[in-house]
Structure formats: structure tokens, C-alpha cells
Amino acid sequence: MRARAIAMADTGEAGAMKDWRYIGLHAVVAAGFIFLLQRYALNNSLESSLLWALTFGGCAAGPRLLPGQS
């Protein structure tokens, strides 16, 4: 177990895992927020709310996934 922890520290795998977790969490929270806003505050249809949630979640995660981003 210790050898794996040292190997992860050397290669930076733990940092990459942490980044993916935060990117995913940010996308899910953004999608949830816009879904609730569209569906209940603005009284839009379910289909429209889901489409906006998908778009907003993708926009929240997308720029971080582009090449050249650290």
C-alpha cells in the first residue's frame, strides 16, 4: 500500500484524480442549479430544463477539459 502511495505521489496521479473529482462535482452542481432554476423558478417544461442542465453542466466542465489547460 505504501509503495502505491509513493508511486502515485511521484507520477502525480493523485492530483489528476483530485482534478477530475472537482471537475465532475462542478459540472453536476452547475447542472443541478440550472435545472432547479429553469424547472421551478422559471416554470419551464421538463424537456427544456433537462436540455439547459445538460448544456450548463457541459459548459461548466468543458473549458477545463480542453488541451493546454493545467
SELOTOR-922613 format. One record per atom (N, C-alpha, C): x, y, z; residue in three letters; atom name; residue number from 1. Coordinates in nm, 3 decimals, always signed. Atoms other than C-alpha are relative to their C-alpha. Layout:
N
+---------+---------+---------+-----+----+-----+
!    east !   north !      up !  aa ! at !   i !
+---------+---------+---------+-----+----+-----+
!       X !       Y !       Z ! ALA ! CA ! NUM !
...
+---------+---------+---------+-----+----+-----+
// end
This chain:
70
+---------+---------+---------+-----+----+-----+
!    east !   north !      up !  aa ! at !   i !
+---------+---------+---------+-----+----+-----+
!  +0.082 !  -0.119 !  +0.000 ! MET !  N !   1 !
!  +0.000 !  +0.000 !  +0.000 ! MET ! CA !   1 !
!  +0.087 !  +0.126 !  +0.000 ! MET !  C !   1 !
!  -0.088 !  -0.115 !  -0.009 ! ARG !  N !   2 !
!  +0.279 !  +0.240 !  +0.089 ! ARG ! CA !   2 !
!  +0.072 !  +0.024 !  -0.133 ! ARG !  C !   2 !
!  -0.069 !  -0.013 !  +0.128 ! ALA !  N !   3 !
!  +0.460 !  +0.167 !  -0.239 ! ALA ! CA !   3 !
!  -0.092 !  +0.065 !  -0.104 ! ALA !  C !   3 !
!  +0.095 !  -0.061 !  +0.094 ! ARG !  N !   4 !
!  +0.145 !  +0.259 !  -0.433 ! ARG ! CA !   4 !
!  -0.016 !  +0.148 !  +0.029 ! ARG !  C !   4 !
!  +0.013 !  -0.141 !  -0.037 ! ALA !  N !   5 !
!  +0.112 !  +0.585 !  -0.240 ! ALA ! CA !   5 !
!  +0.122 !  +0.079 !  -0.046 ! ALA !  C !   5 !
!  -0.123 !  -0.068 !  +0.045 ! ILE !  N !   6 !
!  +0.474 !  +0.672 !  -0.317 ! ILE ! CA !   6 !
!  +0.000 !  +0.013 !  -0.152 ! ILE !  C !   6 !
!  +0.005 !  -0.004 !  +0.146 ! ALA !  N !   7 !
!  +0.426 !  +0.583 !  -0.685 ! ALA ! CA !   7 !
!  -0.099 !  +0.105 !  -0.048 ! ALA !  C !   7 !
!  +0.098 !  -0.101 !  +0.039 ! MET !  N !   8 !
!  +0.115 !  +0.800 !  -0.704 ! MET ! CA !   8 !
!  +0.054 !  +0.140 !  +0.025 ! MET !  C !   8 !
!  -0.057 !  -0.131 !  -0.031 ! ALA !  N !   9 !
!  +0.298 !  +1.089 !  -0.541 ! ALA ! CA !   9 !
!  +0.104 !  +0.039 !  -0.104 ! ALA !  C !   9 !
!  -0.103 !  -0.027 !  +0.099 ! ASP !  N !  10 !
!  +0.583 !  +1.056 !  -0.791 ! ASP ! CA !  10 !
!  -0.058 !  +0.034 !  -0.137 ! ASP !  C !  10 !
!  +0.054 !  -0.019 !  +0.134 ! THR !  N !  11 !
!  +0.363 !  +1.041 !  -1.100 ! THR ! CA !  11 !
!  -0.107 !  +0.108 !  -0.007 ! THR !  C !  11 !
!  +0.103 !  -0.103 !  -0.001 ! GLY !  N !  12 !
!  +0.102 !  +1.295 !  -0.992 ! GLY ! CA !  12 !
!  -0.139 !  -0.054 !  -0.025 ! GLY !  C !  12 !
!  +0.132 !  +0.058 !  +0.024 ! GLU !  N !  13 !
!  -0.188 !  +1.052 !  -1.030 ! GLU ! CA !  13 !
!  -0.104 !  +0.050 !  +0.100 ! GLU !  C !  13 !
!  +0.094 !  -0.046 !  -0.103 ! ALA !  N !  14 !
!  -0.345 !  +1.167 !  -0.704 ! ALA ! CA !  14 !
!  -0.050 !  +0.139 !  -0.034 ! ALA !  C !  14 !
!  +0.041 !  -0.134 !  +0.038 ! GLY !  N !  15 !
!  -0.350 !  +1.526 !  -0.827 ! GLY ! CA !  15 !
!  -0.098 !  -0.002 !  -0.116 ! GLY !  C !  15 !
!  +0.091 !  +0.010 !  +0.115 ! ALA !  N !  16 !
!  -0.515 !  +1.425 !  -1.154 ! ALA ! CA !  16 !
!  -0.135 !  -0.052 !  +0.045 ! ALA !  C !  16 !
!  +0.126 !  +0.053 !  -0.052 ! MET !  N !  17 !
!  -0.776 !  +1.224 !  -0.965 ! MET ! CA !  17 !
!  -0.079 !  +0.108 !  +0.071 ! MET !  C !  17 !
!  +0.064 !  -0.109 !  -0.073 ! LYS !  N !  18 !
!  -0.850 !  +1.522 !  -0.745 ! LYS ! CA !  18 !
!  -0.061 !  +0.100 !  -0.099 ! LYS !  C !  18 !
!  +0.053 !  -0.091 !  +0.102 ! ASP !  N !  19 !
!  -0.890 !  +1.743 !  -1.052 ! ASP ! CA !  19 !
!  -0.126 !  -0.054 !  -0.064 ! ASP !  C !  19 !
!  +0.118 !  +0.059 !  +0.064 ! TRP !  N !  20 !
!  -1.135 !  +1.501 !  -1.218 ! TRP ! CA !  20 !
!  -0.119 !  +0.003 !  +0.093 ! TRP !  C !  20 !
!  +0.109 !  -0.002 !  -0.097 ! ARG !  N !  21 !
!  -1.338 !  +1.483 !  -0.899 ! ARG ! CA !  21 !
!  -0.061 !  +0.141 !  +0.008 ! ARG !  C !  21 !
!  +0.051 !  -0.137 !  -0.009 ! TYR !  N !  22 !
!  -1.366 !  +1.862 !  -0.879 ! TYR ! CA !  22 !
!  -0.068 !  +0.045 !  -0.129 ! TYR !  C !  22 !
!  +0.063 !  -0.033 !  +0.128 ! ILE !  N !  23 !
!  -1.445 !  +1.897 !  -1.249 ! ILE ! CA !  23 !
!  -0.139 !  -0.063 !  -0.007 ! ILE !  C !  23 !
!  +0.130 !  +0.069 !  +0.000 ! GLY !  N !  24 !
!  -1.723 !  +1.638 !  -1.219 ! GLY ! CA !  24 !
!  -0.097 !  +0.061 !  +0.099 ! GLY !  C !  24 !
!  +0.086 !  -0.061 !  -0.101 ! LEU !  N !  25 !
!  -1.857 !  +1.791 !  -0.900 ! LEU ! CA !  25 !
!  -0.051 !  +0.137 !  -0.046 ! LEU !  C !  25 !
!  +0.039 !  -0.132 !  +0.050 ! HIS !  N !  26 !
!  -1.860 !  +2.137 !  -1.056 ! HIS ! CA !  26 !
!  -0.106 !  -0.012 !  -0.109 ! HIS !  C !  26 !
!  +0.097 !  +0.020 !  +0.108 ! ALA !  N !  27 !
!  -2.046 !  +2.010 !  -1.363 ! ALA ! CA !  27 !
!  -0.135 !  -0.044 !  +0.055 ! ALA !  C !  27 !
!  +0.126 !  +0.051 !  -0.058 ! VAL !  N !  28 !
!  -2.306 !  +1.823 !  -1.154 ! VAL ! CA !  28 !
!  -0.072 !  +0.110 !  +0.077 ! VAL !  C !  28 !
!  +0.063 !  -0.109 !  -0.077 ! VAL !  N !  29 !
!  -2.368 !  +2.119 !  -0.922 ! VAL ! CA !  29 !
!  -0.056 !  +0.107 !  -0.094 ! VAL !  C !  29 !
!  +0.048 !  -0.100 !  +0.095 ! ALA !  N !  30 !
!  -2.397 !  +2.360 !  -1.215 ! ALA ! CA !  30 !
!  -0.126 !  -0.049 !  -0.073 ! ALA !  C !  30 !
!  +0.116 !  +0.057 !  +0.068 ! ALA !  N !  31 !
!  -2.639 !  +2.127 !  -1.396 ! ALA ! CA !  31 !
!  -0.121 !  -0.003 !  +0.094 ! ALA !  C !  31 !
!  +0.109 !  +0.003 !  -0.097 ! GLY !  N !  32 !
!  -2.847 !  +2.080 !  -1.082 ! GLY ! CA !  32 !
!  -0.058 !  +0.137 !  +0.028 ! GLY !  C !  32 !
!  +0.044 !  -0.137 !  -0.024 ! PHE !  N !  33 !
!  -2.861 !  +2.452 !  -1.018 ! PHE ! CA !  33 !
!  -0.088 !  +0.052 !  -0.114 ! PHE !  C !  33 !
!  +0.075 !  -0.054 !  +0.112 ! ILE !  N !  34 !
!  -2.977 !  +2.543 !  -1.367 ! ILE ! CA !  34 !
!  -0.129 !  -0.078 !  -0.021 ! ILE !  C !  34 !
!  +0.123 !  +0.077 !  +0.012 ! PHE !  N !  35 !
!  -3.228 !  +2.255 !  -1.371 ! PHE ! CA !  35 !
!  -0.105 !  +0.052 !  +0.097 ! PHE !  C !  35 !
!  +0.095 !  -0.050 !  -0.101 ! LEU !  N !  36 !
!  -3.390 !  +2.374 !  -1.047 ! LEU ! CA !  36 !
!  -0.048 !  +0.140 !  -0.033 ! LEU !  C !  36 !
!  +0.038 !  -0.136 !  +0.037 ! LEU !  N !  37 !
!  -3.386 !  +2.734 !  -1.164 ! LEU ! CA !  37 !
!  -0.100 !  -0.001 !  -0.115 ! LEU !  C !  37 !
!  +0.088 !  +0.005 !  +0.116 ! GLN !  N !  38 !
!  -3.542 !  +2.654 !  -1.501 ! GLN ! CA !  38 !
!  -0.134 !  -0.065 !  +0.032 ! GLN !  C !  38 !
!  +0.121 !  +0.079 !  -0.023 ! ARG !  N !  39 !
!  -3.792 !  +2.399 !  -1.375 ! ARG ! CA !  39 !
!  -0.096 !  +0.066 !  +0.098 ! ARG !  C !  39 !
!  +0.089 !  -0.047 !  -0.108 ! TYR !  N !  40 !
!  -3.925 !  +2.561 !  -1.058 ! TYR ! CA !  40 !
!  -0.009 !  +0.152 !  +0.010 ! TYR !  C !  40 !
!  +0.005 !  -0.147 !  -0.010 ! ALA !  N !  41 !
!  -3.830 !  +2.930 !  -1.059 ! ALA ! CA !  41 !
!  -0.058 !  +0.062 !  -0.127 ! ALA !  C !  41 !
!  +0.047 !  -0.057 !  +0.127 ! LEU !  N !  42 !
!  -3.899 !  +2.992 !  -1.428 ! LEU ! CA !  42 !
!  -0.114 !  -0.080 !  -0.063 ! LEU !  C !  42 !
!  +0.114 !  +0.083 !  +0.044 ! ASN !  N !  43 !
!  -4.166 !  +2.719 !  -1.471 ! ASN ! CA !  43 !
!  +0.010 !  -0.048 !  -0.144 ! ASN !  C !  43 !
!  -0.018 !  +0.055 !  +0.133 ! ASN !  N !  44 !
!  -4.019 !  +2.573 !  -1.789 ! ASN ! CA !  44 !
!  -0.037 !  -0.148 !  -0.001 ! ASN !  C !  44 !
!  +0.034 !  +0.142 !  +0.012 ! SER !  N !  45 !
!  -4.103 !  +2.226 !  -1.921 ! SER ! CA !  45 !
!  +0.118 !  -0.087 !  +0.044 ! SER !  C !  45 !
!  -0.104 !  +0.094 !  -0.042 ! LEU !  N !  46 !
!  -3.910 !  +1.919 !  -1.809 ! LEU ! CA !  46 !
!  +0.107 !  -0.016 !  -0.108 ! LEU !  C !  46 !
!  -0.094 !  +0.019 !  +0.109 ! GLU !  N !  47 !
!  -3.752 !  +1.873 !  -2.152 ! GLU ! CA !  47 !
!  +0.094 !  +0.120 !  -0.013 ! GLU !  C !  47 !
!  -0.081 !  -0.121 !  +0.010 ! SER !  N !  48 !
!  -3.632 !  +2.232 !  -2.167 ! SER ! CA !  48 !
!  +0.097 !  +0.011 !  +0.118 ! SER !  C !  48 !
!  -0.086 !  -0.007 !  -0.120 ! SER !  N !  49 !
!  -3.498 !  +2.217 !  -1.811 ! SER ! CA !  49 !
!  +0.115 !  -0.099 !  -0.010 ! SER !  C !  49 !
!  -0.105 !  +0.100 !  +0.014 ! LEU !  N !  50 !
!  -3.306 !  +1.896 !  -1.883 ! LEU ! CA !  50 !
!  +0.102 !  +0.039 !  -0.107 ! LEU !  C !  50 !
!  -0.091 !  -0.046 !  +0.105 ! LEU !  N !  51 !
!  -3.161 !  +2.039 !  -2.203 ! LEU ! CA !  51 !
!  +0.092 !  +0.110 !  +0.052 ! LEU !  C !  51 !
!  -0.081 !  -0.108 !  -0.058 ! TRP !  N !  52 !
!  -3.045 !  +2.351 !  -2.021 ! TRP ! CA !  52 !
!  +0.099 !  -0.055 !  +0.102 ! TRP !  C !  52 !
!  -0.088 !  +0.060 !  -0.099 ! ALA !  N !  53 !
!  -2.900 !  +2.138 !  -1.739 ! ALA ! CA !  53 !
!  +0.118 !  -0.069 !  -0.068 ! ALA !  C !  53 !
!  -0.106 !  +0.067 !  +0.074 ! LEU !  N !  54 !
!  -2.702 !  +1.928 !  -1.987 ! LEU ! CA !  54 !
!  +0.098 !  +0.102 !  -0.060 ! LEU !  C !  54 !
!  -0.084 !  -0.104 !  +0.061 ! THR !  N !  55 !
!  -2.575 !  +2.238 !  -2.167 ! THR ! CA !  55 !
!  +0.083 !  +0.072 !  +0.105 ! THR !  C !  55 !
!  -0.069 !  -0.075 !  -0.105 ! PHE !  N !  56 !
!  -2.487 !  +2.425 !  -1.849 ! PHE ! CA !  56 !
!  +0.107 !  -0.085 !  +0.067 ! PHE !  C !  56 !
!  -0.099 !  +0.091 !  -0.058 ! GLY !  N !  57 !
!  -2.311 !  +2.121 !  -1.697 ! GLY ! CA !  57 !
!  +0.119 !  -0.020 !  -0.092 ! GLY !  C !  57 !
!  -0.109 !  +0.013 !  +0.097 ! GLY !  N !  58 !
!  -2.110 !  +2.073 !  -2.015 ! GLY ! CA !  58 !
!  +0.086 !  +0.123 !  -0.009 ! GLY !  C !  58 !
!  -0.076 !  -0.126 !  +0.002 ! CYS !  N !  59 !
!  -2.011 !  +2.437 !  -2.019 ! CYS ! CA !  59 !
!  +0.081 !  +0.018 !  +0.127 ! CYS !  C !  59 !
!  -0.075 !  -0.011 !  -0.125 ! ALA !  N !  60 !
!  -1.903 !  +2.413 !  -1.656 ! ALA ! CA !  60 !
!  +0.125 !  -0.088 !  -0.002 ! ALA !  C !  60 !
!  -0.113 !  +0.092 !  +0.004 ! ALA !  N !  61 !
!  -1.673 !  +2.117 !  -1.726 ! ALA ! CA !  61 !
!  +0.086 !  +0.018 !  -0.123 ! ALA !  C !  61 !
!  -0.068 !  -0.003 !  +0.129 ! GLY !  N !  62 !
!  -1.578 !  +2.182 !  -2.088 ! GLY ! CA !  62 !
!  +0.132 !  +0.074 !  -0.007 ! GLY !  C !  62 !
!  -0.126 !  -0.073 !  +0.014 ! PRO !  N !  63 !
!  -1.313 !  +2.454 !  -2.067 ! PRO ! CA !  63 !
!  +0.119 !  -0.065 !  +0.072 ! PRO !  C !  63 !
!  -0.106 !  +0.064 !  -0.076 ! ARG !  N !  64 !
!  -1.114 !  +2.260 !  -1.809 ! ARG ! CA !  64 !
!  +0.050 !  -0.126 !  -0.072 ! ARG !  C !  64 !
!  -0.038 !  +0.122 !  +0.070 ! LEU !  N !  65 !
!  -1.107 !  +1.955 !  -2.038 ! LEU ! CA !  65 !
!  +0.072 !  +0.026 !  -0.131 ! LEU !  C !  65 !
!  -0.067 !  -0.033 !  +0.125 ! LEU !  N !  66 !
!  -0.959 !  +2.138 !  -2.336 ! LEU ! CA !  66 !
!  +0.150 !  -0.019 !  +0.012 ! LEU !  C !  66 !
!  -0.146 !  +0.014 !  -0.006 ! PRO !  N !  67 !
!  -0.597 !  +2.067 !  -2.428 ! PRO ! CA !  67 !
!  +0.067 !  +0.134 !  +0.032 ! PRO !  C !  67 !
!  -0.074 !  -0.121 !  -0.035 ! GLY !  N !  68 !
!  -0.349 !  +2.314 !  -2.289 ! GLY ! CA !  68 !
!  -0.041 !  +0.060 !  +0.133 ! GLY !  C !  68 !
!  +0.044 !  -0.049 !  -0.132 ! GLN !  N !  69 !
!  -0.537 !  +2.369 !  -1.963 ! GLN ! CA !  69 !
!  +0.077 !  -0.078 !  +0.106 ! GLN !  C !  69 !
!  -0.073 !  +0.071 !  -0.107 ! SER !  N !  70 !
!  -0.342 !  +2.289 !  -1.649 ! SER ! CA !  70 !
!  -0.089 !  -0.029 !  +0.117 ! SER !  C !  70 !
+---------+---------+---------+-----+----+-----+
// end
